[in-house]
Amino acid sequence: MNRHNNRGNSSNSPKDNTRYNQLQTIFEYLQKNVATASMIADATGISQKNICRYKRDLEKAGRLWETEKKACKKTGFKAYYLTTDPLNLY
């Protein structure tokens, strides 16, 4: 009888795959676009809360930068525009 419970420990769990896929989608979108979190959510369908979480992870990894703070094209509120392409900095 196998008593080991591997739930949550597998790197191939659906939750891990969703997280990786969303992170990859955001990263690739920001390679070609400079956008706010609201604009990314609108373009990709990923919730803004998740985008904020992934933003932090990418910043810590040195793979995402804020370019400027100005009115968001989607909300009209001031927000930071983001990029994962270092050539898009300022």
Steps between C-alpha positions, in 0.01 A plus 500: 500500500636839400445760773690783338295800406660691213231766465657844474850357468492422131647756264245384240189583702231694313547797734874515422433470127243781513743722692781429253273556199370831636849619591626404153204675334566822693874487433450447126231768477733752664782408262295653218287755690547762769183496711344544843367207703143595399596502133674162537193353672278626218729362228576160657195417711720445807360659816665821614568351845703221341681749278607698807635181659693404187624859463666473840656164411636632169637816666682293764649288220618816322279428196238777522532879518270797550554744214290801597197603701220658301129463432403143417334469159241263650412659836613861462671484840873554542686169499842363419556367150690171504738318268713186496708631210797703630512686166163660586634677809446875479 
